[in-house]
Amino acid sequence: MRLIVVSGLSGSGKSVALNTLEDEGFYCIDNLPTGLLLPLVEQLRGSRMPLYGRVAVGIDARSEPNDLREFPSILERLRAMDDLTAEVVFLQTERDTLLRRFSETRRKHPLSQKGMPLVEAIEVERAMLSGISERADLHVETTQLTLHELRSLLRERLLPDARRGLSLLFQSFGYKNAIPADTDFVFDVRCLPNPHWEPRLRALTGTDREVIEYLEAHPLVEEMFVSIRDFLERWIPLFQAENRSYMTVSIGCTGGQHRSVYLAERLSMHFRGRFEQVSVRHRELQQSDTHTPNATDTP
């Protein structure tokens, strides 16, 4: 049995995550009280119905505080079961974005219904869920993700169910839009020659042949690639040996358009074949949807 616990801040896209998993054949339960997680798993493990082979459960700050504090011990007991794999996915979003989402939809935060101001409710919720966040296998930062991007990212990282071993994501980004929160390693490549200052290359990206040729003509770019590659080849297997399921490597340049894109693509190509699931994402280039996950997408 495969169990995925989906948690995170209200307004961060938890309902989108559960709906995505349900579309992929998972048996999904939203807003389950934390104290019922173990009894639920015991009941489903005893069933012969194939439907219960893949289960996703939403747990959030509406659970009793005492039950939330028990989550680490509950998770430890789940992971000790021989016929069960338990994973935790935690969705998070910057405070200002959450404030905007709740303002736009005019929905109330679950904790603000008790008379608590929205800003305070967000911070209290973050603290209440810290025990889950600290033990998450996969953190997903949804501040700049559209609905389409969030669904795609979850499918890439969590599916197919036959996945074994480490799921490795290479992500390019621009420092002008902040460092991604959902990352394990961050490499700053702003010291490299910048195609932005070449007028003929400015509108192109790190996947275009002209930009690739420009970067490959500079020895420093190759040195940076080799240094990052060798570092990851040395240390990723050690994390994998500790049963890490997910790892995100972020490459950042100023705008997230040229240098970081080029290196993320090269690294992903290099590590394909070494790990069973390797994907690449270019944060600043993905503008395929104008709808971001908001408070209407989560209870």
Secondary structure, DSSP 8 states (H G I E B T S, - for coil): -EEEEEEE-TTSSHHHHHHHHHHTT-EEE-S--GGGHHHHHHHHHT---GGGGEEEEE--TTS-HHHHHTHHHHHHHHHT-TT-EEEEEEEE--HHHHHHHHHHHT---TTGGGT--HHHHHHHHHHHTHHHHTT-SEEEE-TT--HHHHHHHHHHHH--TT--S-EEEEEEEEGGG---SS-SEEEE-TTS--GGGSTTTTT--TTSHHHHHHHHTSHHHHHHHHHHHHHHHHHHHHHHHTT--EEEEEEEESSSSSHHHHHHHHHHHHHBTTBSEEEEEETTT--S-S----GGG--
